[in-house]
Amino acid sequence: MIKFPIILVFLVIVGSLIQGMYYLSKDNGSQNKVRLVRALTIRISL
């Protein structure tokens, strides 16, 4: 019963980590890294 919410939160954390890594590599030289910060903020808040 409690496994499903735990697995769901874990998948959201992993997805946010992957998204942050993608934005980090895509916005390599950009000063405006709002997407990266937003993705990592989601992971930290969970």
Buried (B, 14 or more C-beta within 10 A) or exposed (E): EEEEEEEEEEEEBEEBBEBBEEBBEEBEEEEEBEBBEEBBEBBEEE
